[in-house]
């Protein structure tokens, strides 16, 4: 007689191997999937922007609540200067139709270095076994050329102790349903995505890796060719040694390469004759600990480095390498004044380096290294169930307070269930 546990494990293994073969072994239909940000632009980041971004992001306590929950939505935004806004949106709305079938609406978007078109995903998950699930997913569109379709397999069960593989074919029917012009993909956009989260005793870790394979989109009438490839990875490792007490490390990096090339000459530098590589790396070390029944403290050290390697194909004079580097020390004090009311104070001090290095000797390089200090005051109130929280923030420029004292504001909201 076959052992039931062994029989179930065999089915699970075959299921995973079959999907792995599907995800990484089939030929690409077009180009690899991407976020539809196909334009190539300059970078307009300010010297203090990575201090701004750190102060606007959800604090670590909110992050823990988000990843412990089954669903919710959250949004935060704050000023990066006179014309730009940091924005982060996440939506995760699951609804169980039966014990083994769940429909999930997902959306995730972060903007700080370029405009990102809004994208979402609808997923139908079927769980034949407690430790395995298969999903069909995609993004339906009125314009069928732009519709995405894909599938995923999950070993384990979210939010913890699971591993998930996903393959998404983006703009799947573009070539056969393109009645607007004679443009086409060769090959088609395809996205491979791997994520996982594990909790073992006091240790918790999460990781993800997104791979957009190289693709090419051709516009014969415009004599334009667009190519793209990219990858985006992140990881978190935390050690929980008590209630709201932890030490940890978070890391993220991406590498995005774009090229737009046309044979039509205009006599001026064309936005369709550019090449760009966007590189980003961020590492954040943090320590959280309650100071008393009403006070909670956070200390952290973070490094960010963003690069824009920009090439103007029809005017070499405009070629440059841009980078913004920041290493900052920050502290956050959280004070509970009532059951559902909190004040939060944050101080961020960083060494920053902003450089535009032109390849042509005819252009003068732009270099500036300086210390930036930012102070924020936030007021937060929650509902009585502690499932939603709204935070209002104002921040102050401490390194040049008497000449430019105000440094923008921020509103954030998080709802979990």
N, C-alpha and C positions, 0 to 999 in steps of 0.2 A: 504493500500500500504506500502511495506517495505521500510524503510529509506535506500537509497543507501549506505550512509556512514556506517550505522550500519551493513548492509549486507556485505560490504567489510571487516569491522573489524572482523565480525564473521568468514569469510573465513580465514583471516589472523591468527586469534587465533587458529582455527582448524589446520591450516598448521603448526604453531609453535608447538602445542601440539603433532602432529603426528611425527614431526621430533625429538622432545625431547624424545618421547617414543622409537624411533628408535636408537637414540644416546646412551641412558643410560639404556634401558630396555632389549635389545637383548643379548643373551648369546655370549660370546667371542668365535670366531672360533679357535684362537690359543693364542698366547701371545700378550700382549699389545705392541703397536708400540714403537720403539726406534730409535735412530739415527745411528745404526749399529756400535757404538763404544763399542764393547763387550769385549775388552781386559782389563786387570787389570794391571796397571803400577804404579810405584812410582811417586812422585811429584818432579818437578825440578824447582820450582819457586824461584826466587832470592828475596833478601830483599826489593828491591825498585820497584818490578814489578807492584804493584798497582798504584804507581805514574806514571810509564811508560804507563800503560793502560789508565789512565785518560787523559794523555797528547795526546795519539794517537786517542782516540775516537773523533767522530765528535762533534764540539761544539754545544751549545744549539741553536744558530741561524740556523745552518745547519739542526739540528733535526727538528725544526719548519717547515722549507721549505720542508723537506722530508715528513712529515706527512700531510702537506696541499696539496701535489701533488697527482695526480691520478696514476702516474707511474714514473719509473726511475730505475737507478741502481747506486750503489755506492760500493766503496772498500777502506779500509784503512788497513795498515800494518806497523808494527814497531818492532824493536828488543827488545827481552826480555833477551838477553844474547848472549853468543857466539853461541849457538846451536838452540835457539827457537825464534819464531816470533809470535807476536800477530797479528791476522788476523780477519777482519770482512767484510763479503760480504753480500749484499742484492740486490735482483733483483725483480722488480715488473713491468711486461710488459702487460698491458691490450690492447685488440683490439676488438672494437665493430663490430660485424657482422650485427647487426640490432638494432632497438630501444630496444629490450628486450633480446638480446643474446650477451654475451661477452666471449671471450676466454682470459685467463690470465695465464701467465707463472710466477712462483714464485720460488725464491731460497733464503735461509737464512742460514748463517753459521758463527759461531764465535769460534775461537780457542785460548785458553790461558792456559789450564791446561792439555789437552790431544789431541791426533789426532782425528779429526772428518771427516769421509768420506763425500764427497760431495753428497748432495741430492737436488732434485728439485721437483716441483709439477706443473702439468698442470690442470687448472680448467676451466670448461665450465659452465658459469652462465646464468640461465634463470630467467628473472624478469617479472612474470605475473602481478604484481601490483607494483605501485611506491614504496611502503613501504615494500616489501617482495621479496626475491630472493631464488632460489634453485639451488644448484651446484652439478655436478658430478666432481670428481677430482681423481688424482692419479699420479703415477710415473711409466710409462711403461719401461720395461727392455727387453733386448735381452734374458736374462735368466729369463723365466717366473716365476721361483720360487721366484724371488726377486721383482716382480711387486707389487705395492700398489694400492688399490682402496678405495674410500670413497665417502662421500657426506656431504653437509653442507646446512644450512639454515641461511639467513640473514634477520633480522628485522630492517628496516631502510636502509640507503644507505651510503656506505663508501665515503669519509674518516671520516665523523662526524655523530654523533647521530645514531648509529647503534649498534646492538648486534648480534653476529655471533656464531653459534654452528657448530662444525665440528667433524666428526667421520671418522677415517682412519684405514683400515685394512691393515697391513703391511705384505709383503711376503705372500699374501693371498692364493696362490695355491702351497705353498712350499711342503706340505705333499703329495699332489697327483701328483706333477710334478717333484719330486726329483729323478732323475735317476742317480745321481752321487754316492750317498751312501745311507745308510738306516737311516740317521738322520731325525728327525721330531720335530715339535713343539707340546707342550701340556701344556696349550692352545696356541692360536695364538697371535702374537703382535697386539694390538689395541691401538690407540691413540684417546683420547677425548680432544678437544680443545675448549676453550671459550675465546672470545675477544670482546672488546667494546670500543667505544670512544664517548664522549659527550662534547658538547660545549654549555654552558649556560651563557649568558652575558659575563663577563670577565673571567669566570672560564672555564678551559679545563681539561679533565681527560681522560686517556687511561689505559686500564688494559688487562691482558691476563693470562690464566691459562692452562697449558698443563699437562695432566695426562697420563702417561704410566703405565698401569696396570701390575701386576706381570705376567711374563711368564717364561716358561722353554723350552729349546732346548736340545734335547738328541742326542748324537753321540754314538751309541752302539759299533761301531768298535773301537773307541778311548776310550771307557768306560768313556766318558766325559759328564757332565751335566752343562749347562750354565743357570743361572737364572738372572732375571733383573726386576727392577721396578724403577720408578722415577716420579718426578714432577718438574715443572719449572713455576714460577709465577713472574709477573712484574706489576708495576703500576706507573703512573705519574699524579701529580696534580699541575697545574700551574694557577697563577693569573696574567692576563695581565692588566697592568694599564696604558699603553701607547705604542707608536710605539717602538718596540725592547726593551720594558721595562717589566720585569716580575720577579716574585718570585715563587719558586716552590720546589717540592720534587719529587725525583724518587727513586724507590725501586725495588730490584730484589732478588729472592732467589731460590735455587734449592736443591733437595735432591735426589741423585741417588745411588742405591744399586745394586751391581753386585756380583755374586758368580760363580766361575769356579771350579769344583770338579771332580777329576778323581781317579779311583781305581788303576791305573797303577803306580807303584812305580819306581822311577828313582835313588834314593839315594841322590839326590840333591833337592834344593828348586825349585819346578816346577811352571812355570807361569800358569799352568792349575790346580793349587791347591791353589787358592787365593780367598779372600773375601774382599770387599771394600765398604765403604760408602763415597761418595763425598758430602760435604755440602758447600753451599756458601750463603752469605748474603751481600748485598750492599745497603747503604742508602746515598743519595746525596742531600744536601740542597744547593740552588743556588739563586743568585740575579743578575739580568742583568739590566744595565741602561746606556743610552747614556751620555757621558761626554761632548761632543761638537758635532759640525756638522761632524767632521772627526774621533772622538775618541769614542770607546765604551768599557765599562768595565764589567767584570764578577767577582764576589766573590763567593766562595763556600766552603762547609765543607762536607767531604765525609768519610765514614767508610766502609771498606771491611774486611770480614773474610772468609777465605777458609780453609776447613778441609779435610784431607784424612785419614780416619780410616782404616788402612791396616792390614790384617791378612793373614799370610802365613800358610795355613792349615796343611802342612806337616813339618813345622819347626817353632815352637812357638817362638824361639829365635829372629826371624825377625819381630814379631808383633810390631806395633807402632801406635801412634796417632800423626799426623802432623797437624800443623796449621800455617797459615800466616795471621797476623792481621795488619791492617794499618788504622790509622785515619790521614787525611791530610787536610790542609788548602791550598786553591789555589786561584790564581788571574790571570785573562787574560785581556790583553789590546790589543784592535784591532784598528789599525790605517789605514785609507783609504788615500792612497797617490795619486791615480788617480781614474777615473770612474770605472775601472775594475781591480785595483791593491790594495792589502792590505798587511800590515805587521801585524803579531800577535806575542805577547810576553806572555809567560806563566811561572809562578813561582809556584812550588808545594813543600810544606814542610810537612813532615809526621813523626809521631811516629810509628815505626814498631816493630813487635814482631814475630820472626820465631822460632818454637819449633818442634823438633822431640822427642817425649816421648816414649821410648821403654818400653814395658811391662815387659821384662826380666831384672833382676838385673845384668845379665852378659853383657848387652849392655849399653854403656854410652850415656846418653841423649845429644841432641844437642840443645842449647838454645842461642839465640842472640837477644838482644833488642837494637835498635839504631835509631838515627834520620837520615832521608834521605831528601836531598834537591835537586831538579831538576829544571833547567831553560831551556826553549825552545824558539827558534826563528823560525818563519814560514813565508813563502812568498806565497801569494795566488793570482792567477789571474783567472778572470771569462770571459765568453763570454759576448757580449754586451746585450744579452737578460736576463742575470743573471740566466740562467737555468743550467749552468754547472760551476764547480769550481775545479781547481787543486791546491793542497797545498803541498809544499815541506818544510820539517822540519829538523832541526838539534837540538840536545839537549845536555845539559852540566851537569856534575855531580858537584854540588856546595858544597857538604859536604866534598869532598876529592879532590878538584880541582887540586892541584899540583901533586898528585900521579896518579890520574885517571880522567882526565878532560872531556873526551868525553864520551857521554852516548847513542850513537846510533842516528838513524834518523827515519823518517817516511814520507811516501807518501800517500796521500789520494785524492780521486776523487769522485765527486758526480754529477750526471746528473738527472734532473727532467723534467717532461713535464706534 
